[in-house]
Amino acid sequence: MNIEKSLNKSERLVRIGSITVDSGQVMICDPCYIDDHWKKEEFQDIRQYKHNDGTLLQYRVDFENYEQVIPKYGKTMNQIIEDNEVTEMPKPRSGNFSYAGACGETLSKKGYGEMLIHLGGSAIASRTLTGDGTYPVFAVVDKDGGAKGLFIRFD
């Protein structure tokens, strides 16, 4: 998508800085909600797979890493996945305004989503395309320099 082609004549795209990412994800919210509405909930990395035989296999419960052989099948979890013997189960999502809530949205199939703050207010979380790094942020500005929109380049 070429953002510059979508601008009207009174708008321009200006690089306003960069964001540094260490968790492979970003969040957009009104900072006034952080102190009073941010929930302290621990993120739990729950990865579950349903085997074709009906068995549920969970990371860190049934196997510690994906190269560990699962005795019942005589294969590693990576081999089981590669052989299409399992279906990955949806990851639990709290939807809360928290680190766990952001992780739930960014680890979902879409890779982004909303987290409820309060009374219909929300924040947005998105994973980045390539994980950790520093990403440029641009503003669409009007003729007076006012920001009309933001754009983060992940590639």
Secondary structure, DSSP 8 states (H G I E B T S, - for coil): --HHHH--TT-EEEEEEEEEESSSEEEE--GGGHHHH-B--------EEEETTS-EEEBTTTBSSTTSEETTTTEEHHHHHHTT-EEE-------BSBHHHHHHHHTSSSSEEEEE-STT-EEEEEE-SSSSEEEEEEEEE-TTS-EEEEEE---
